Amino acid sequence: MTSPQPSMAERYERARGLFEHGEYQAAAEALSSLVDDSALEPPLHGTTELRLLLARSYYHSAQLNRAERVVRAILADVPDEAYANLVLGRTLQRQGRHAEARPHLAMAELLGGYSGTGRLPSDDEDRRLGDDG
């Protein structure tokens, strides 16, 4: 007898826990699988949050090309996503592509109030900023 497969929500919570504990590579693997599966079994809402967490996992595990690819795909779908612009700007900066980063960082500041702090906001800052908007 096999145990039942975890739901997408359970898998997401596990991946989020990995991210929150700094296990970015493992979180990226779990989230990548979830993003792939969401194409087959659409979640109850959009996948922007899921894909942003995947991009952040790639960013924090120094998989910058993958982070860039995911965030660019998000921005193709939702061009006014402030946090995606911030992640893309920071990813480009980390790759030494400062001129390419500037417009994305400016857009993040304009749309979401993310200032040039030189770092991605913590989850607590994200919640606080999200409550204002």
N, C-alpha and C positions, 0 to 999 in steps of 0.2 A: 504494500500500500504506500502510495506517495503522498507527501504533504501538499496541501494546496499552494498554488503559486501566490506570492504576495501581490496585492493590488498595486496599481500605479501610485496611489496615494501613499501606501506603505513604503514603496520603493523610493518615492520622493522624500519622505521623512527620513529614511535611512541615509540617503545621499546628502540631504541637508545637514544631518548630524555629523557625517564625515567632514563636510565643509567646515562646520562650526568648530570641530575639534582639530582643524588644521591639516586634515588628511586630504589635501587638494587633489593629488593624483587619483586616489581611490574615488573621491567624489566625482571627478571628471569622467572616470570610466562608468560609474553608475548613472550619471546624468546623461552621458552620450547615449547609453542604451535606452534610457527613458525618452529622449528626444526622438530616436529612431522609432521606438515603439509607438510614440504618440502620432506618428504619421499613419500607422495602421489602425490604431484605436484612439480616435481623437478624445482628448480630455474634455471635461465639462466647460472649460474656458480656454482662452488662448494659451499659447506656449511661450509668450514673451518672458515671463518670470522664470520659467524653467530654463530657457535658453540663456538668459542673463546670468543665472547661477552657474551654468555650464561655462560660459565665457569667463566668469570670475575664477572658477576653478582652474581653467587653463592658464589664466593670467598669473595666479598665485603659484602655479606649479611650473612657471616659466615656459609654457607651451604657447608662446606669443603668436606664432602664425595661426594656430588653431583658434586662439582667442579672437584674433582679428577677423578670421573668416566667419565665426559665429556672430560676432557683433555687427559686421557688415550685412549679414543676412537679416538680422533683426531690423537694422536701419532701412533696409530695402522694403520691409513690410510696414514698419512704424517709424518714419523719418523724424518724427518729433519726440522720440523717446530720449529724454534728457540723460538718464543714467547710461544708456547704451552709448551715447556720444561721449560721456565721461570715460567709460571703460575703453572705448576705441582710442580716445586721445591719450590716455595713460599707457595703453599698449603700444601705440606708435612712439611715444616718448621713450619708453623702455627699449625700443628697437633703435633709438637714436634718430628717429624721423620726426624731429621737432617741428619743422615747417608744416608737415602733413597733419600733425597733432593739433596745431593752433585752432583751426576752424571748428574742430570737434569739441575742444575744451571751451571755446567761446560759446558754442551752441548749448553745451551742458550748463554753463553759467546762466545764459539767457533763459533757457527753458525750465531749468530745475533749481536755480540758485546755487549750484555747486561752484564754489569759488576755487581759485587756483591754489589749493592747499598742498598740492604736490603728492596727494595720496588719495586712494579710494576711501570714501566714508565707511565707517563701521556699520554693522547692521543696526545698532542703536541710533546712529545718526540718520540712516535711511528711514527708519520708522518715524523719527521726529520730523524729518523733512517731509515725509509722506503725509503726516497728519496735518501739515500746514496747507497742503495743496489739494 
